Amino acid sequence: MVLILGIVYMLAVRFMLKTDNGDSARDGRKRSTFRDLIREYHLTGRARRLAIRPGSPMIGQRLDDLKLRERYCANVIGVERWRRFRRVIVNVNGVSEFRARDVLLIDMSASDVDLRQFCGEQMLEPMVLRGEYFADQALDVGMAEVALIPDSEMIGKTVREIAFRTRFGLNIVGMKRDGKAMDGSVVDEPLQLGDILLVVGNWRQIALLAKRGRDFVVLNMPVEVDDASPAHSQAPHAIFCLVLMVALMLTDEIPNPIAAIIACLLMGKFRCINAESAYKAIHWPSIILIVGMMPFALALQKTGGVDLVVKGLMDVAGGEGPYLMLGCLFVMCAAIGLFISNTATAVLMAPIALAAAKSMGVSPYPFAMVVAMAASAAFMTPVSSPVNTLVLGPGKYSFSDFVKIGVPFTILVMVVCVLLIPVLFPF
């Protein structure tokens, strides 16, 4: 019910979220997108998707041996290939060999090349290339602007002479000189200091160029890099690990922490994550907060703090029935959730809710469920839940977005929970 309410509510109030709250306001400048780079370097209309038909002379041939650049001004920047039940884009270099039914992603840098002749001679079949293709393939295909460093040995040499694709696993598809994009193929253009090159290829290769490239420096990474996953090809293994963990938890054969550890170890075995990324993924503030709140809740019980809070609740709502008490507990959880995480709120409020139920002589289940739902309904601030904190950056939300959207929704959830929980869990 809360899920349905949330979907309807967000559809109704989504206009209240700012649409221009982006990186330009945060960084003082607007980061480029794939579409921006394609337009700036005059690449619109140059990309082609061509499928290799069975019997093509390209099958089994290496890219360098085919001389596609020299014969057709065709620069192969990637190959779509079936792998593990899905189509992925494979990075190519000079020694890459082609297979039947591969789909070539080609940059046709010369407008006077006869595409029909090219496809006929090489037995290629043109495929549909939608306008948002590169954005849709951002997990596999990356773009970046790079420049030569002043003492680079590459100055004065052409892209062909330095064998850029073979050396770095990336393709240069565009060049800016004196701030102006150069039209056509740039592979035979001598590089000059100050040239800005647009490279296309695997995100991993771009990262390696940024770390190890002694002659080049990466100037600009598009916004799509924020959504690129370094191990997205291992998604089936990650899903398997998740399903296995849930199955182990449902069987009750082993403790839940052990099931989670087994899943994490399998993630590492399948190379879904490495030790560094796993360590960075741990949200230490949340762990420290939860660990700190558990003895705090115990201290409230030992010192009589819980009894004091329950007595205050009984004075306010004890004589008005359990429904008002549920509402008071929900409000308390929501108020505490403004300052600490929802998990810590649940740990802190659970003993109070159970003690209140005992004092009223009713079932503790609806009271415990209200605390669980109220702690989960942490929508009012970014710090109320680790999930809120995680979506704050990628969603480009502000603190005020959470307040103006979260407060009314929290009130709606409270009304629904107070009315429905006693129906499912009678007093």
C-alpha positions as CSV (number, residue, x, y, z in Angstrom):
1,M,0.0,0.0,0.0
2,V,2.8,2.4,0.9
3,L,4.6,1.5,-2.4
4,I,1.4,2.3,-4.4
5,L,0.9,5.5,-2.5
6,G,4.6,6.5,-3.1
7,I,4.3,6.0,-6.8
8,V,1.1,8.0,-7.1
9,Y,2.5,10.8,-4.9
10,M,5.7,11.2,-6.8
11,L,3.9,11.3,-10.1
12,A,1.7,14.0,-8.7
13,V,4.4,16.2,-7.1
14,R,7.4,15.6,-9.4
15,F,7.0,19.1,-10.9
16,M,8.1,20.5,-7.5
17,L,11.6,19.1,-8.1
18,K,14.0,21.5,-9.8
19,T,15.1,20.4,-13.3
20,D,18.1,22.8,-13.5
21,N,19.8,21.7,-10.3
22,G,22.8,20.2,-12.0
23,D,26.5,20.2,-12.1
24,S,26.7,23.6,-13.6
25,A,25.5,25.2,-10.4
26,R,27.9,23.1,-8.3
27,D,31.0,23.2,-10.4
28,G,30.6,26.6,-11.9
29,R,30.5,25.1,-15.4
30,K,28.5,22.6,-17.4
31,R,30.0,19.2,-18.0
32,S,29.8,17.9,-21.5
33,T,27.6,15.0,-22.5
34,F,28.1,12.5,-25.4
35,R,25.7,14.6,-27.5
36,D,27.7,17.8,-26.8
37,L,31.0,16.2,-27.8
38,I,29.5,14.8,-31.0
39,R,28.1,18.2,-31.9
40,E,31.3,20.1,-31.0
41,Y,33.6,17.8,-33.1
42,H,31.2,17.7,-36.1
43,L,30.6,14.0,-35.8
44,T,26.9,14.0,-36.4
45,G,25.9,11.6,-39.2
46,R,29.3,9.9,-39.4
47,A,28.5,6.9,-37.2
48,R,27.4,3.6,-38.9
49,R,26.3,0.2,-37.6
50,L,27.2,-2.5,-40.1
51,A,26.6,-6.2,-39.5
52,I,29.0,-8.8,-40.9
53,R,27.1,-11.3,-43.0
54,P,28.1,-15.0,-43.2
55,G,30.7,-15.4,-46.0
56,S,32.1,-11.9,-45.6
57,P,35.8,-11.6,-46.5
58,M,36.3,-9.8,-43.2
59,I,35.6,-13.0,-41.2
60,G,38.8,-14.2,-39.5
61,Q,40.8,-11.1,-40.7
62,R,42.6,-8.8,-38.4
63,L,41.6,-5.1,-38.4
64,D,45.0,-3.8,-39.5
65,D,45.2,-6.3,-42.4
66,L,41.9,-5.0,-43.8
67,K,43.1,-1.4,-44.3
68,L,39.6,0.0,-43.8
69,R,40.9,3.4,-43.1
70,E,43.0,3.7,-46.2
71,R,40.4,2.1,-48.5
72,Y,37.1,3.5,-47.2
73,C,38.0,6.1,-44.5
74,A,36.2,3.8,-42.1
75,N,37.4,3.8,-38.5
76,V,36.1,0.8,-36.5
77,I,35.6,2.1,-32.9
78,G,33.9,-1.0,-31.5
79,V,32.2,-4.3,-32.2
80,E,28.9,-5.5,-30.9
81,R,29.1,-9.1,-30.1
82,W,26.9,-11.6,-28.2
83,R,28.4,-12.6,-24.9
84,R,26.7,-14.4,-22.0
85,F,23.2,-14.0,-23.4
86,R,23.5,-10.3,-24.2
87,R,25.0,-8.1,-26.8
88,V,28.0,-6.1,-25.6
89,I,30.4,-3.7,-27.3
90,V,33.9,-5.1,-27.5
91,N,36.9,-2.9,-27.6
92,V,39.1,-3.3,-30.8
93,N,42.7,-2.9,-31.7
94,G,44.9,-3.6,-34.7
95,V,45.0,-7.4,-34.1
96,S,41.2,-7.9,-33.4
97,E,39.6,-10.5,-35.6
98,F,36.1,-10.3,-36.8
99,R,33.4,-13.0,-36.7
100,A,30.2,-13.6,-38.6
101,R,27.2,-11.6,-37.3
102,D,29.5,-9.1,-35.5
103,V,28.0,-5.6,-35.7
104,L,30.7,-3.0,-36.5
105,L,30.4,0.5,-35.0
106,I,32.2,2.6,-37.6
107,D,33.1,6.3,-37.9
108,M,32.9,7.2,-41.6
109,S,35.1,10.3,-41.7
110,A,34.7,11.0,-45.4
111,S,31.4,12.0,-46.9
112,D,32.3,11.0,-50.5
113,V,32.8,7.3,-49.7
114,D,30.2,5.1,-51.4
115,L,28.6,3.2,-48.5
116,R,26.8,0.8,-50.8
117,Q,30.1,-0.1,-52.5
118,F,31.7,-0.6,-49.1
119,C,28.9,-2.8,-47.8
120,G,28.8,-4.8,-51.1
121,E,32.5,-5.5,-51.3
122,Q,32.7,-6.6,-47.6
123,M,29.3,-8.2,-47.4
124,L,28.0,-5.9,-44.7
125,E,24.4,-5.2,-43.8
126,P,23.5,-1.7,-42.5
127,M,21.8,-1.7,-39.2
128,V,19.6,0.9,-37.5
129,L,21.5,3.6,-35.5
130,R,19.2,5.6,-33.3
131,G,20.2,9.2,-32.2
132,E,20.6,8.1,-28.5
133,Y,22.8,5.1,-29.4
134,F,26.0,6.3,-27.7
135,A,24.1,7.4,-24.6
136,D,22.4,4.0,-24.4
137,Q,25.8,2.2,-24.8
138,A,27.5,4.4,-22.2
139,L,28.4,1.4,-20.1
140,D,30.5,-0.1,-22.9
141,V,31.6,3.0,-24.9
142,G,33.4,6.0,-23.4
143,M,34.5,9.3,-24.7
144,A,37.1,11.8,-23.4
145,E,39.0,14.8,-24.5
146,V,42.8,14.5,-24.2
147,A,45.7,16.8,-25.0
148,L,49.4,16.5,-25.6
149,I,51.8,17.5,-22.8
150,P,54.4,20.1,-23.7
151,D,57.4,17.7,-23.8
152,S,55.5,14.9,-25.5
153,E,57.4,12.8,-28.0
154,M,54.2,12.6,-30.1
155,I,54.4,16.2,-31.3
156,G,54.9,16.3,-35.0
157,K,53.8,12.7,-35.6
158,T,50.5,11.6,-37.1
159,V,47.9,9.4,-35.3
160,R,48.8,6.6,-37.8
161,E,52.5,6.9,-37.1
162,I,52.1,6.7,-33.3
163,A,49.7,3.7,-33.7
164,F,47.4,5.2,-31.1
165,R,44.8,2.5,-31.4
166,T,47.2,-0.3,-31.0
167,R,49.1,1.4,-28.2
168,F,46.3,2.7,-26.1
169,G,43.2,0.6,-27.3
170,L,41.4,3.9,-28.1
171,N,40.3,5.6,-31.4
172,I,40.8,9.2,-32.2
173,V,37.7,10.4,-34.0
174,G,38.0,14.2,-33.7
175,M,40.5,17.0,-33.2
176,K,40.3,20.6,-32.2
177,R,43.0,23.0,-33.2
178,D,43.0,26.6,-32.1
179,G,39.5,26.0,-30.6
180,K,38.0,24.8,-33.9
181,A,37.0,21.3,-34.8
182,M,38.7,19.8,-37.8
183,D,36.4,18.0,-40.3
184,G,37.2,14.7,-41.9
185,S,39.8,12.1,-40.9
186,V,42.5,13.2,-38.6
187,V,44.7,10.1,-38.7
188,D,47.2,11.6,-41.1
189,E,47.3,15.0,-39.4
190,P,50.6,15.9,-37.6
191,L,49.9,16.5,-33.9
192,Q,50.7,19.9,-32.6
193,L,51.0,21.3,-29.0
194,G,47.6,22.6,-28.0
195,D,45.6,20.1,-30.1
196,I,42.6,18.6,-28.2
197,L,41.8,15.0,-29.3
198,L,38.4,13.3,-28.8
199,V,39.0,9.6,-28.1
200,V,36.5,6.8,-28.1
201,G,36.8,3.4,-26.5
202,N,36.4,1.4,-23.4
203,W,36.1,3.3,-20.1
204,R,38.9,1.2,-18.6
205,Q,41.3,2.1,-21.4
206,I,40.5,5.8,-20.9
207,A,41.2,5.4,-17.2
208,L,44.5,3.7,-18.0
209,L,45.4,6.5,-20.4
210,A,44.7,9.0,-17.6
211,K,46.9,7.1,-15.2
212,R,49.8,5.9,-17.3
213,G,49.8,8.1,-20.4
214,R,53.2,9.9,-20.3
215,D,52.4,11.9,-23.5
216,F,48.7,12.7,-23.0
217,V,46.6,14.3,-20.3
218,V,42.8,13.7,-20.0
219,L,41.1,17.1,-20.0
220,N,37.4,16.4,-19.9
221,M,35.3,13.4,-19.0
222,P,31.6,13.6,-20.0
223,V,28.8,13.2,-17.5
224,E,28.2,9.6,-18.7
225,V,31.3,8.5,-16.8
226,D,29.4,8.9,-13.6
227,D,27.0,6.1,-14.5
228,A,29.6,3.8,-16.0
229,S,30.1,0.6,-14.1
230,P,33.6,-0.9,-14.2
231,A,32.3,-4.5,-13.9
232,H,28.9,-4.3,-15.5
233,S,29.7,-7.4,-17.6
234,Q,29.6,-9.4,-14.3
235,A,25.9,-8.4,-13.7
236,P,24.6,-12.0,-14.1
237,H,27.1,-13.2,-11.4
238,A,26.1,-10.4,-9.1
239,I,22.4,-11.3,-9.5
240,F,23.3,-14.9,-8.8
241,C,25.1,-14.0,-5.6
242,L,22.2,-11.8,-4.4
243,V,19.6,-14.6,-5.1
244,L,21.9,-17.1,-3.3
245,M,22.2,-14.9,-0.3
246,V,18.4,-14.4,0.0
247,A,17.8,-18.1,-0.5
248,L,20.3,-18.9,2.3
249,M,18.6,-16.4,4.6
250,L,15.1,-17.9,3.9
251,T,16.2,-21.4,4.7
252,D,17.5,-20.4,8.2
253,E,20.2,-23.1,7.8
254,I,23.0,-20.5,8.5
255,P,23.0,-17.2,10.2
256,N,22.2,-14.1,8.1
257,P,25.6,-12.5,8.6
258,I,27.3,-15.7,7.3
259,A,25.0,-15.8,4.3
260,A,26.0,-12.2,3.5
261,I,29.7,-12.9,3.9
262,I,29.4,-15.9,1.5
263,A,27.7,-13.7,-1.1
264,C,30.4,-11.1,-0.7
265,L,33.2,-13.7,-1.1
266,L,31.5,-15.0,-4.3
267,M,31.3,-11.5,-5.6
268,G,35.0,-11.3,-5.3
269,K,35.5,-14.7,-6.8
270,F,33.5,-13.7,-9.9
271,R,35.4,-10.4,-10.0
272,C,32.2,-8.4,-9.6
273,I,34.1,-6.3,-7.0
274,N,37.7,-6.0,-5.7
275,A,39.0,-5.4,-2.2
276,E,39.4,-1.7,-2.8
277,S,35.9,-1.1,-4.1
278,A,34.4,-3.3,-1.4
279,Y,36.2,-1.3,1.3
280,K,35.0,2.0,-0.3
281,A,31.4,0.7,-0.4
282,I,31.2,0.4,3.3
283,H,29.4,3.3,4.8
284,W,31.4,3.7,8.0
285,P,29.4,6.6,9.5
286,S,26.2,4.4,9.4
287,I,28.0,1.5,11.0
288,I,29.5,3.6,13.7
289,L,26.1,5.3,14.3
290,I,24.3,2.0,14.6
291,V,26.9,0.5,16.9
292,G,26.8,3.6,19.0
293,M,23.0,3.7,19.3
294,M,22.7,0.1,20.4
295,P,24.5,0.7,23.8
296,F,22.6,4.0,24.0
297,A,19.3,2.1,23.8
298,L,20.5,-0.4,26.4
299,A,21.5,2.5,28.6
300,L,18.0,4.0,28.4
301,Q,16.6,0.7,29.5
302,K,19.1,0.2,32.4
303,T,18.8,3.8,33.7
304,G,15.0,4.0,33.5
305,G,15.0,6.4,30.5
306,V,12.6,4.1,28.6
307,D,10.2,4.1,31.5
308,L,10.4,7.9,31.7
309,V,9.6,8.3,28.0
310,V,6.8,5.7,28.2
311,K,5.3,7.5,31.2
312,G,5.2,10.7,29.2
313,L,3.6,9.0,26.3
314,M,1.0,7.4,28.6
315,D,0.2,10.8,30.1
316,V,-0.3,12.2,26.7
317,A,-2.0,9.4,24.8
318,G,-2.6,6.5,27.2
319,G,-6.1,7.4,27.9
320,E,-7.1,8.0,24.3
321,G,-6.6,4.5,23.0
322,P,-3.8,2.6,21.1
323,Y,-4.4,4.4,17.8
324,L,-3.3,7.8,19.2
325,M,-0.3,6.0,20.8
326,L,0.7,4.6,17.4
327,G,0.5,8.1,16.0
328,C,2.7,9.5,18.8
329,L,5.3,6.7,18.2
330,F,5.3,7.5,14.5
331,V,5.8,11.2,15.1
332,M,8.6,10.5,17.6
333,C,10.4,8.2,15.1
334,A,10.0,10.7,12.3
335,A,11.3,13.6,14.5
336,I,14.4,11.6,15.6
337,G,14.9,10.6,12.0
338,L,15.5,14.2,11.1
339,F,18.9,14.0,12.8
340,I,20.0,10.4,12.8
341,S,19.7,7.5,10.4
342,N,16.6,5.3,10.2
343,T,18.4,2.2,11.3
344,A,19.6,4.0,14.5
345,T,16.1,5.3,15.0
346,A,14.6,1.8,14.9
347,V,17.2,0.6,17.4
348,L,16.5,3.5,19.8
349,M,12.7,3.4,19.5
350,A,12.0,-0.3,19.6
351,P,12.3,-0.7,23.4
352,I,10.1,2.3,23.9
353,A,7.4,0.9,21.7
354,L,7.4,-2.5,23.3
355,A,7.3,-1.0,26.8
356,A,4.4,1.2,25.7
357,A,2.4,-1.8,24.5
358,K,3.1,-3.6,27.7
359,S,1.9,-0.7,29.8
360,M,-1.3,-0.5,27.8
361,G,-1.9,-4.3,28.0
362,V,-2.1,-4.8,24.2
363,S,-0.2,-6.8,21.6
364,P,3.3,-5.4,20.9
365,Y,3.2,-6.4,17.2
366,P,1.4,-3.3,15.9
367,F,3.7,-1.0,18.0
368,A,6.8,-2.7,16.7
369,M,5.5,-2.5,13.1
370,V,4.8,1.2,13.4
371,V,8.4,1.8,14.6
372,A,9.6,-0.3,11.6
373,M,7.5,1.6,9.1
374,A,8.2,5.0,10.7
375,A,11.9,4.3,10.6
376,S,11.6,3.2,6.9
377,A,9.6,6.4,6.1
378,A,12.8,8.5,6.3
379,F,12.0,10.9,3.6
380,M,12.5,14.3,5.1
381,T,16.2,14.9,5.1
382,P,19.2,13.5,3.2
383,V,20.7,12.2,6.5
384,S,17.6,10.2,7.5
385,S,18.7,7.2,5.5
386,P,21.9,6.0,3.8
387,V,19.7,5.5,0.7
388,N,18.8,9.2,0.7
389,T,22.5,10.1,1.0
390,L,23.3,7.8,-2.0
391,V,20.7,9.4,-4.3
392,L,21.5,13.0,-3.2
393,G,24.5,13.3,-5.6
394,P,23.4,11.3,-8.6
395,G,19.9,12.8,-8.5
396,K,21.3,16.3,-8.1
397,Y,18.8,17.0,-5.3
398,S,19.1,19.7,-2.7
399,F,18.2,19.6,1.0
400,S,15.0,21.6,0.3
401,D,13.9,19.0,-2.2
402,F,13.8,16.4,0.6
403,V,11.9,18.7,3.0
404,K,9.2,19.9,0.6
405,I,8.6,16.4,-0.9
406,G,9.3,14.3,2.1
407,V,7.3,16.0,4.9
408,P,3.9,15.7,3.2
409,F,4.6,12.2,2.1
410,T,5.6,11.2,5.7
411,I,2.3,12.5,7.0
412,L,0.4,10.5,4.4
413,V,2.4,7.3,5.3
414,M,1.7,7.9,9.0
415,V,-2.1,8.1,8.3
416,V,-2.0,4.9,6.2
417,C,0.1,3.0,8.7
418,V,-1.9,4.0,11.8
419,L,-5.1,2.9,10.1
420,L,-3.9,-0.3,8.4
421,I,-1.4,-1.8,10.8
422,P,-4.0,-2.6,13.4
423,V,-6.0,-4.4,10.7
424,L,-3.1,-6.6,9.8
425,F,-1.8,-6.9,13.4
426,P,-4.7,-6.6,15.8
427,F,-4.3,-5.2,19.2
